[in-house]
Amino acid sequence: MGIEQELQTRSESKCELCGAENGLAVYDVPPTSDGTIDQAILICQTCQTQIDDPAKVDANHWRCLNDSMWTPVPAVQVVAWRMLDRLRGEGWPQDLLDMLYLEDEVMSWAKAGAESGAADQNDDEIRHLDSNGALLLAGDTVTLIKDLNVKGANFTAKRGTAVRNISLVHDNAEQIEGRVSGQHIVILTQFVKKST
């Protein structure tokens, strides 16, 4: 029996992180994997994309870890811990991290992969921060903290307006994009605060 079939059996043909049933693939948990079932998990394309590319992370997707972090499978625990650690600025992941207990060797494995990943990200990662210094992620909702004249659209976006499902400008930490009054606009991060 191949590793993918073993993982299908172990996971009941579901993503071991979010429970999705489509687009499943074997994920070897870094930093080292010996190709055995003990060091691999079965995950969906959505989880894989967000693990590999921090810029595409949707924090709300990872609320699924509230359930999957309790698995007895160490490889799943490792990935759950790493994603919660990456998202700790959101608030709720810190609460889950505080509850999550890992055996010493599992915690060492989790931290080994997280540190190497974090070092790579911090060198060139652009972080979008709101007016209070809170980390903004794609899909967040923000509130305008001042009236903004929208150039070219001839209207003013009023203070207190909620902008839902924002997207990040990947090459500029001071800009986000969102829809206000049906118009897709670019907004400076200094004029928004993250909604909780």
C-alpha positions as CSV (number, residue, x, y, z in Angstrom):
1,M,0.0,0.0,0.0
2,G,1.4,3.4,-1.0
3,I,1.8,6.3,1.4
4,E,-1.1,8.2,-0.2
5,Q,-3.5,5.2,0.3
6,E,-2.3,4.9,3.9
7,L,-3.0,8.6,4.5
8,Q,-6.4,8.3,2.8
9,T,-7.2,5.5,5.3
10,R,-5.9,7.4,8.3
11,S,-7.8,10.6,7.4
12,E,-10.9,9.0,6.1
13,S,-10.2,10.7,2.7
14,K,-10.5,14.2,4.2
15,C,-8.0,17.0,4.6
16,E,-6.4,16.4,8.0
17,L,-6.4,20.1,8.8
18,C,-9.8,21.5,7.5
19,G,-11.8,18.4,6.6
20,A,-12.2,19.2,2.9
21,E,-12.8,16.2,0.7
22,N,-11.5,17.5,-2.7
23,G,-8.1,18.2,-4.1
24,L,-6.2,16.1,-1.6
25,A,-2.5,15.6,-1.8
26,V,0.4,14.3,0.3
27,Y,2.2,17.0,2.2
28,D,5.6,16.1,3.6
29,V,6.1,18.1,6.8
30,P,9.4,20.0,6.8
31,P,12.1,20.6,7.7
32,T,13.0,16.9,7.1
33,S,10.8,14.1,6.0
34,D,11.8,10.5,5.6
35,G,8.9,9.8,3.2
36,T,6.9,7.8,5.8
37,I,3.3,8.2,6.9
38,D,4.5,9.5,10.3
39,Q,6.1,12.6,8.7
40,A,3.4,13.3,6.2
41,I,-0.3,14.5,6.2
42,L,-3.1,14.6,3.7
43,I,-4.2,18.1,2.9
44,C,-6.4,20.0,0.4
45,Q,-5.2,22.5,-2.1
46,T,-6.5,25.5,-0.1
47,C,-4.4,24.5,3.0
48,Q,-1.4,23.7,0.8
49,T,-1.5,27.1,-0.9
50,Q,-1.8,29.0,2.3
51,I,1.0,27.0,4.1
52,D,3.4,27.6,1.1
53,D,2.5,31.3,0.6
54,P,2.0,33.5,3.6
55,A,0.7,36.3,1.4
56,K,-2.4,34.1,0.6
57,V,-3.3,33.2,4.1
58,D,-7.0,33.7,5.1
59,A,-7.0,33.7,8.9
60,N,-10.6,32.6,9.1
61,H,-9.9,29.4,7.1
62,W,-7.6,28.3,9.9
63,R,-10.4,28.4,12.5
64,C,-10.6,24.7,11.5
65,L,-7.5,24.1,13.7
66,N,-9.8,24.5,16.7
67,D,-10.8,20.9,15.9
68,S,-7.9,19.3,14.1
69,M,-5.2,20.4,16.6
70,W,-6.6,17.8,19.0
71,T,-5.6,14.9,16.7
72,P,-3.3,12.2,18.0
73,V,-1.2,12.4,14.8
74,P,2.1,14.3,15.6
75,A,2.6,15.5,11.9
76,V,-0.9,17.2,12.0
77,Q,-0.1,18.7,15.4
78,V,3.1,20.1,14.0
79,V,1.4,21.9,11.1
80,A,-1.5,23.1,13.3
81,W,1.0,24.6,15.8
82,R,3.0,26.3,13.0
83,M,-0.1,27.9,11.4
84,L,-1.4,29.1,14.8
85,D,2.0,30.5,15.6
86,R,2.1,32.3,12.2
87,L,-1.4,33.8,12.9
88,R,-0.9,34.6,16.6
89,G,-1.3,38.3,15.8
90,E,-5.0,37.7,15.1
91,G,-5.8,37.1,18.8
92,W,-7.8,33.9,18.7
93,P,-4.9,31.6,17.5
94,Q,-2.9,32.6,20.7
95,D,-5.8,31.2,22.8
96,L,-5.6,27.9,20.9
97,L,-1.8,27.9,21.2
98,D,-2.2,28.3,25.0
99,M,-4.4,25.2,25.1
100,L,-2.3,23.0,22.7
101,Y,0.1,20.6,24.4
102,L,2.8,18.9,22.4
103,E,5.3,16.3,23.5
104,D,8.8,17.7,23.7
105,E,10.0,16.1,20.5
106,V,6.9,17.1,18.6
107,M,7.3,20.7,19.8
108,S,11.0,20.7,18.7
109,W,9.9,19.5,15.3
110,A,7.2,22.2,15.1
111,K,9.6,24.9,16.1
112,A,12.4,23.7,13.8
113,G,10.2,24.2,10.7
114,A,8.6,27.4,12.0
115,E,12.0,29.1,12.6
116,S,13.4,28.3,9.2
117,G,10.2,29.5,7.6
118,A,10.0,32.6,9.7
119,A,13.6,33.6,8.9
120,D,12.9,33.3,5.2
121,Q,9.7,35.4,5.4
122,N,11.0,38.2,7.7
123,D,13.8,39.2,5.3
124,D,11.6,40.1,2.4
125,E,8.0,39.8,3.7
126,I,5.9,42.9,3.4
127,R,3.6,43.4,6.4
128,H,0.5,45.5,6.2
129,L,-0.3,47.2,9.5
130,D,-3.3,49.3,10.4
131,S,-3.3,52.6,12.1
132,N,-2.9,50.8,15.5
133,G,-0.2,48.5,14.3
134,A,-2.4,45.4,14.0
135,L,-1.4,43.0,11.2
136,L,-3.8,43.1,8.3
137,L,-4.5,39.9,6.2
138,A,-6.3,39.4,2.9
139,G,-10.0,38.9,3.6
140,D,-10.1,41.1,6.7
141,T,-12.6,43.8,7.4
142,V,-11.4,47.3,8.2
143,T,-13.1,50.5,9.2
144,L,-12.1,53.9,7.8
145,I,-10.9,56.3,10.6
146,K,-11.2,59.5,8.5
147,D,-13.2,60.8,5.5
148,L,-11.3,60.0,2.3
149,N,-11.8,61.8,-1.0
150,V,-11.7,59.1,-3.7
151,K,-9.9,60.5,-6.7
152,G,-11.5,59.9,-10.1
153,A,-14.7,58.6,-8.6
154,N,-16.1,61.9,-7.3
155,F,-17.3,60.8,-3.9
156,T,-16.0,60.8,-0.3
157,A,-15.6,57.5,1.6
158,K,-16.9,58.5,5.1
159,R,-15.2,57.8,8.4
160,G,-16.7,54.7,10.0
161,T,-17.3,52.9,6.7
162,A,-16.6,49.2,6.9
163,V,-14.5,47.8,4.0
164,R,-15.0,44.0,3.9
165,N,-12.8,41.3,2.3
166,I,-9.8,43.5,1.7
167,S,-6.9,42.5,-0.5
168,L,-3.3,43.4,0.1
169,V,-1.0,45.3,-2.4
170,H,1.9,42.9,-2.3
171,D,4.6,45.3,-3.2
172,N,3.5,48.2,-0.9
173,A,3.0,47.7,2.8
174,E,1.1,51.0,3.1
175,Q,-1.7,50.1,0.6
176,I,-4.7,47.8,0.7
177,E,-7.6,47.5,-1.8
178,G,-11.3,47.1,-1.1
179,R,-14.8,48.1,-2.3
180,V,-16.5,51.3,-1.1
181,S,-19.8,52.4,-2.5
182,G,-19.4,49.8,-5.3
183,Q,-16.0,51.2,-6.3
184,H,-12.8,49.2,-6.1
185,I,-10.3,51.6,-4.5
186,V,-6.8,51.7,-3.0
187,I,-6.7,52.7,0.6
188,L,-3.7,53.7,2.7
189,T,-3.3,51.5,5.8
190,Q,-2.7,54.5,8.0
191,F,-6.4,55.5,7.5
192,V,-8.0,52.2,8.6
193,K,-8.3,50.1,11.7
194,K,-8.9,46.4,11.7
195,S,-12.4,45.2,12.8
196,T,-12.6,42.4,15.2
